[in-house]
Amino acid sequence: MAGKSDKKTISRPPVVVIMGHVDHGKTSILDYIRKTHVADRESGGITQHIGASVAEFQGKKITFIDTPGHEAFSQMRRRGAKIADIAVLVVAAEEGCKPQTKEAAAAIKKAGLPVIVAMNKTDLPQANVEKVKRDLEKEGLLVEDWGGDVPAIGISAKTGQGINELLEMILLVAEMENLQANPDAAAAGIIIESSLDHRRGPSAAILLQEGNLSAGKVIATASALGKIKFLEDSRGNKIERLLPSQPAVAIGLDAVPVTGEVFQEFESLDAAREFVIGRQKEIKSGAAAAETVELQEGQKNLNLILKADVLGSLEVLKETLLQIPQNEVVLNVLDGGAGEISLNDIKTARAAQAAGTTAIIGFRVKINPDAKAMAEREKIRVMNFEVIYEAIEWTRGYMGRIRTPKMERKDLGKLKVLLSFWADKGRQIVGGKVIDGEVKKGVKIEVFRNENPVGQGRLINLQKNKKDIPDARKGDEVGILYEGQEKIQEGDHLIFYVQEKNI
């Protein structure tokens, strides 16, 4: 790996990740900060999402990382990447800690990050700041005015109340952390988003953490490498030289890298290629050792096809789903990709149904109209989500229904009893006319008398014109052999039904 060996370091901007429960205001806070503290520079390009933004406050810069949630944050940590210096935990003041708040708090503590609590929506009349503080204490976060060391600031992302105080606290914590980087070292950082640009090829949103980066330098991750053609900011402006804690879009890689991968600078493409080949061998070796085991007795299978807006989101979704406990229902991700849900996805799901329950999960994508029609026709379950947490919760619940499916009654037809021929030891032959739906051998029967249920039984045999038949339809006059405790009378109505598993 190329780079100078001197120990020269400089102070660098803090990198901040904002986490919390869905709908508690994470995006609204970032939107307000961008609107008030990010310079709106002229550019001919279109604003693009690069997974990060740089704000300026009191003459100092702060980099904010936009992750899909604590799942992505935890996934990046598992890959060995330290993505942030400071975490801001957002809690809605009128609701307190919710499931995602607790998971985010656990992820922050596990990462050992300094945390600042932003109590959002404190301008609402139903806000209860003391309840928020009690909830936080239960999660092991004791705020400063309760004798702890966690700063907690009341804010409103809608009005901007407390936002400046939040930014001041971020800068104060950053100063205490004494964040340093060597701008002359070999470049190194993390992939925070990635996608395939049909005009420009693989596109990687990166965060530089060490050294400096410019066009012409060679970088590589475990899955991609290339010589950088150019770097851009979120408005498409070219960046001549990227410094630590700065985000950018890098164009020039030979493939779409995986979100959360660490990248580093190399002296040549040959050196980078050798590194990637070595890492791929390690990854394949590890994957072979961790192959999915065969289903054990009593286990069931859930096949999933995943589609997402970009490959980075797909990777987060897949890895987070596979962390769900699979003691009784085993998850099998059959296929995945970026882009809308297509006819090919529906065909893949249809083919997989014979091997177990199958579903398609889309994350921030649409479904092709033809694919939607085929899914409805083939009864393929397709679910779309805007928040990863909701996809996880739905999958957990669906696995529970597969494990213990709910039995649901489905009525097939109705018969009016015209004659009763014979009855003995719980069995009876009656004749009647099918007045609705259809009748099939082996189905269950509910007996109604004067519109009230009086008993249940089973249809043992079915005849028409004294010949056995498998089924009969509306208008047919038939004889049936009924088995049940209640004796059927002329004038009764029989409802024929089946019990089906509903998941």
N, C-alpha and C positions, 0 to 999 in steps of 0.2 A: 504494500500500500504506500502511495506517495505521500510526501508531506515533510515539513521541517520538524526538527526535534526540539526547538527551543520552547521554553516554558512561559513565554509571554502570554499574559491573560488580560482581558478587559472586562469591564462590567457589561452585562447583557440584559435586555428586557426580560421580564418574567413571562412565562408561558402559563396561561390560566385555562383550566377546564371548568365549565359550568355544568353541574349535574343536579338531578332531583327528579321528582315524580312528574309524570306526564300531566300537562295542563297547569302546572304550578308557575309557569312563566319564564322558563329558561330561554326560549327563543325570543320572547318579548323583551327581556333584559338586553340580550345581544343586539336586537334591532334598535333599541333606544340608544345604546352606546354607539352603534355604527352611525346612527342618524346625527348624533350630537358631537362625536369625537373622532370621526374618520373623515379625512379630507376628501372632498368630491372632485377628483382631478379629471380634467378633460381627456377623453380618449375616443378614438374611432371605433374601438371594439365594444363588444357587449359584455356587461357585467357577468362574470362566471363564478360559480360556487367552487371554492378551492379548499373548503374544509377549515379555513382559518381566516382571521381578520386582525389587522393591527390598528389599535386605537392610540391616540395621543392625549395625555392629560398632564397638566402642569409641566409641559415641556419634556415629558418622558413617555416612552412607548410601552404598550402592553399588548402582547399577542394572545388572542382568544382562540381556542380550538373548539370547533363545532363537531362533536361526536354524536352518533345516534343515541348515546346513552351510556349508562355504566357498563352495559354489555361490551360495547366497543372498547371502552377504556380498559376493562379487565382483560379483554382479548389481546390488546396491544402489550399489556404488562406480561401476559403469558409468553409472548414472543420475545421478551427481554427488553422491550423498549420503555424508556422512561419518557413519557410524552409530555408531562406537565410538571411545573414547579409548585403551583398553588391550585387548590380546588375551591370553588365557590359552590356551596350546597344551597340550593333554592328550596324554600319551604313556604307554601302559601299560608299566610297568617290566619285565614279563616278555616283552614282544614287541618293543619298540623302535619305530622309525619304519616305518610302513606307507604304502601309496600315498596314502591320504587325508591322512596326517600331512604328507607332502611337499607335497601340493597346498595344504593349509592354511598351511603355513609360507611357501610362495611367495606366497600371497594376502596374508598378514600383512606380509611384507617389501615387496610392491608398494604396499600401503597406507601404508607408513612408520609403522606403529604400534609403540609400545613393547610388548615381549612378555615374558611370564612363562611359564616351562615348569612344568607340574604333572605330575610323574612319579607316576602313579597305580598302585595295587596294589603299593606297596613293601612291604606286610606279607606278601606271598606268598613262600614259600621259593625259588621260581624267579626272583624279581626280580633283574634285572641292571642296576643303575643306571649302571655304567661303559659298558655297551654302548649305553644310551640316549644318553649324552653323546657317544659316538663317532658314532652315527647323526646326532645333531643337528649336529655339526661338519660332516658331509658336506653338510648342507642350509644351511650358512652361518650356523648359530646356535651360537656359542661361549659355553658357560656360564661363570659368574663364577669358579668354583673351578678352571677350566682357563685362566684368564687373559682371559676374555671379559667381555662386559657384559650377558649374559642371565641373570637370576635363575632358578634351578632348585630346586624344592622337592619333596621326597618326601612324598606324601600317600597316604591310603587313604579313598576315598569310602564304603567300607563301615564302617570303625571311626571315621572322623573324624580320624584321625591326620594332622597337618600342615595341616588346613583353616584353623585360626586363623592359622598362619604365612602361608598363602596370602593370606588377607584382609589381614593386616598389610602384606604386600608390595604388594598392590594399592593400599592407602591411601598407602604410601610413594611409589610411582611416581606416583600421582595428585598428591601434594603437590609432587613435583619438576616435574610437567608444568604446575602452577599453572593449573588449569582454571577459566576465568571465563566468565560470561554476563551479559547485560544484562536484568534482569527487567522493565524498563520499555520495552523495544523492542517493535516489532510481533512478534507470535508467529510462530515458524517452527520446523519440525521435519520428521520423517520418518514415513511410513506403514510400520509394521513388520508389520502383518497386516491382512487385511480379509475380510469375508464378508457374506452377506445374511441378516439376522435376519428371519424371517417375521413376527414380531410387531412389531418396531421399525424395520424397513427396513435400509438399508446401515449396516454397523457397521465402524468403522475403529479398530484399535489403533494409537495414535500415541506417538511419543517427542518431547517438547518439547525443543528445543535452544536457543531464544532467546526472550526475552519472557515473557509470562504468558498463560494462556488460561482462559476461563470461559464459562459458558452465555451465549448471546446474541451472541457474536463470530462473524464471518464468516471462513471459511477456504476455500482452494481448492488443488487439485493440478492436474496437467495433464489429469486425466480426471474430476474430480468437484468439486463445490462445495456450500456450504450454510451455514446459520446453526446453530451448535451448540445442540442442545436441552438436553443434559446430558453430563457427563463421569463415568465410573465407574472404580473400581480393580478389581482382579481378583476381589474378593469382592462386587461389585455395590454397594459404598458410593459414594454421590455425592461428587464432588470439587468443592469450591467454586471453587478457584483452582489451576491447574496451573503449576508453576515449572520452570525448566530442569533437564534430566536426569530428569524424572519421566515415567513412562508412564501411559497411560489409554486407556479405550475412549471414542470420541467418536460420538455419535448425532446425526444431523441432516443428513448429506450427501445429495445427490440421486442418487448412484450409488455403486457399490462402487469405491473407488480402487484403483489398481495398487500392489502391494507394492513398497516402495523409492522411491516417488515422494516428492518434497519438497512439503510444504504450507506456505502462508504466510497471514498475516492480511490482510484487505482491509477498507476502510472501508464498503463496501456490497455487496449482492448483484450489482448492476449492474457494479461494478468487477471483481468476481470472475468474473462471466460473460464479460466482455470478455477477461479473461486466459485463461480456459479455451478460448474460441473461437480465440484467437490461437495457443495452444499446439497445439491439435488440427490446425490448418492446417499448422503446422510439421512435426508428426509424420506427417501424411498425405503431405506433400510428400517427406519423407525416405523413407517406406515405398515410395512410387511409384518413387523412384530406385533402391531396393534390392530390387526385385521379383525373385522366384526366376527364374533363367534356365532356358531349355528344356534338356531332357536332351541332352547331347552324345553322340556316337557311343561306344558301349561302356559308358555309364553306365546304372545301374539305379535303380529308384525304390522307396522304402519309405514307404508312407502310414501315418500314425499318428493315432489318436484318443486324446486325453488326458483323463482324469478325475481330479480331486483332491478332497481334503476341503474345502478353501477356495480361493478365487480367488488368494490370495497364493501358495500352494503351486503352483497350476497355472501361474502366471506364471514362477516359478523353474524348474519342471520344463521348460516349453517352451523358455525361453531357454537353459538349460543343454544340452538335447538338440541344439538348433540350432548349438551351438558345436563339435559333433563334426565332424571333417574329413569332407567329402563329395565327395572326388575321384571315386570310382567308384560310390558309392551315394548318391543324393540323398534327404534327408529332406523329407517334405511333411506338415506338421501340418494335417490336414483339418478337425478339429473339436476342441473342448475345452469343459470346463465343470466346475462343482462339483457334487458329489453322486454317488450310486451309479451303477454301470455299468448302463444300461437297454437295453430291447429296441430302442429307437431307435438307440443306439450300434452295436448288432450289425447292424442293417439298413444303417446308413451304411457300416460296414466291408464288408459283403457287396457293396454296390453299387460300392465302390471297388476291389474285387479285380481287376476287368478292367483297371484302369490301373496295376497293379503289386502287389507284395507289401504286405499290409495287416496291421496289428496294433493292439490296444487296450492302452494302458498305464494302469493305475490306481495312484494314490498315496494310501495310507491310506483307501481306500474299499472297499465291498463290491460284489458283483455281484448284481443282481436274479435270483432263481431262474429265472424264465422266460427272462431274457437268457442265463443260463448254459446252459440246455438248448438254446437256439437256436444259441449259439456252438459248442457241441459238435456239433450236427447239421450246421451249415454249415462246420465246420472253421475257425472264426475264432480266431486266436491271441489270448488274453487273459492279460495278465501283471499281477500285483498286487505292489506294493512298499511297504515301510514306510520305506525310506531312499532318498533321491534318488540317492546314489552307486551303489546296486545297480541302479537303473533305467538309469543311464548306462552301466554296465558291460555289462548285458544287451543294450542297444541296440547298443553297439559290436560285441559278439560276433555279434549277429544280422545286422548289416550285413556283417560278414566272411563269414558263411555265405551271404548273398545274392550277395556278390561272387564267391565260389568255393564253390558248393554241393557238398555231399558226395553222391556217387552211392550209392544204397542199393538192394540187390537185394530184389525182392518176388516170392516164389514164387506162381504162379497155379494150377498143377495138376500131376498126375502120370499117366503112361501106362505100361502094361506092354506090351512088344513081343511080339506073337504070331507075326508072320511077317516075313520080309525078302524083298522081291520083286526089287529091281534096284538096282545101284550102278554109278556111272560118274563119274570125274573129280570126286570130292569131293561128289557128290550121290547120294542114296539114297532109294528108296521103301520104307516099312515100314508094316505094319499092326499095330494094337494096340487095347487097351481103356483108356479113361480111368477110372482107379481113384480119383482124388481131384481136387476143384477143377474147373478148366476149362482149355481149350486154345484159343488164338487165333492167327490167321495173323500172321506177322511177328515173333513173340516169340522169345526166345533159348531154347536147349535145352542142358541139361547131361546127359551120358550116364553112367549108373551101372551097373556090372557087379559082381555079388556085393557090393553095398552100397558099392563104391568108385568114386569119380569117375574116368572114363577119357578124357573128351573133352567138347568143347563145339561147338555149332553154332547154326543158325538154322532156324526153321520157314518154308519157302518157300510151301507150299500145303497145304490141308487138304481132305479129301473124306470124304463119307459116302454110301454106296450109289452110288459113282462120280460124285457131284455135288459141285462146289465149295461149301464152306460157310465162313462167317467164323469160327465157333467151335463148340466141342463141350463137353459137360458130362459129369459123372460117370455112368458106365454106357454111354456111347456107344462103339461100335466104329468106328474111323476109319482112313483111310489118310493118311499124311503124306509130303510131299516135304521131306527133310532135307538141309541143306548143312553140311558140316563135314569135318574131317580124319579123325576116328575112324569106322571102319566099325561100324555098329550090328548087334548079334547078337540072335537070338531069346532071350527071357528077360531082356534088359536093361530097366532102368527109365529113363524120360526125365522129367526135371523141367523144366517150362516156367516161364520167369520173365521179368521186365522189370527194367530199371535206372531208378530214379526219383531225381530231385533231392530231397534232404532238407535243408530249412533250418529 
